[in-house]
Amino acid sequence: MHTDNKTVLELVQFDQSDVLGLIELSASVGWDYDEYEIRTVMSSGKIFGHKNARGKIVSSAAIIPYDTNLASIGMVIVNEEYRGLGLGKKATQICIDSVSEDTSIMLISTEDGKPLYEILGFIAVDFVQKYLSDNYIPNKLLNNLDITIEEYNENDFNEVVELDSEAFGDKRRKFLLSRIDQSKQCLVVRNQKGKIIGFGLSILGPINLILGPIVAPDSRTAALIIEGLALNHQGKLRIDVPSGNKELFHFLKKSGFIKVSEPPIMIKNSINMPYRNKELFAIAAQIFG
């Protein structure tokens, strides 16, 4: 039986020494954050939350501010024994307070979390579709698009940042630097002139190979990137796809993916999503928007 005094709770910003405690908190609600994911979040943004009298982490919320006027909130978790105390609201509020009032803040909500975010001033503006696969089914796609797909090298970074900025809606250099370093694989797509016109990352988590972000000029190129990232992986995969990508949805179903949820994208300090050029075919992860 739980005996801690629940009034003795400290709201703190977590650091590298708290990684294992955050992994335990994540696992307690069935989420699969691992050391590498949490370190990427910390290197890109900040994680706040509560510790109890024994120093155990019982809540968390993270914010990742991007380069200009956009930030993303995620990793909002409360230990089951500490729910009903407003800890999630307090941790999320300190994330909001850590950026300027003219920063647009986005998040991808769970159904349980949506009422809390509405209280905090977020509104639903769009959605993503979460797809899972137990094992990738190759499509043997033919590359007849006059493009080449090759492994990323560090000289490609600035072009990748620019492509991502147009597709995502803000530059995010610090995040991409950490994410590429974390990735199992990063592919870039070049046109006949050698210019990079697309890219994609895969991240090996404790349960799934996560595909994203994937940026491409069209759904066929996006499918080629996905095939390149997934082809030699034996095991579970996950991809989160923005709304409106019907051709890619069809490809994913043929490849063994099943849609499991359609969580809403919510935003605060704005009434619209940031402008995107419709070339974002998969997000990095829900925490990163």
Secondary structure, 3 states (H helix, E strand, C coil): CCCCCCCCCEEEECCHHHHHHHHHHHHHCCCCCCHHHHHHHHHHCEEEEEECCCCCECEEEEEEECCCCEEEEEEEEECHHHCCCCHHHHHHHHHHHCCCCCCEEEEECCCCCHHHHHHCCCEEEEEEEEEEECCCCCCCCCCCCCCEEEECCHHHHHHHHHHHHHHHCCCCHHHHHHHHHHCCEEEEEECCCCCEEEEEEEEECCCCEEEEEEECCCHHHHHHHHHHHHCCCCCCEEEEEECCCHHHHHHHHHCCCEEEECCEEEEECCCCCCCCCCCEEECCCHHHC
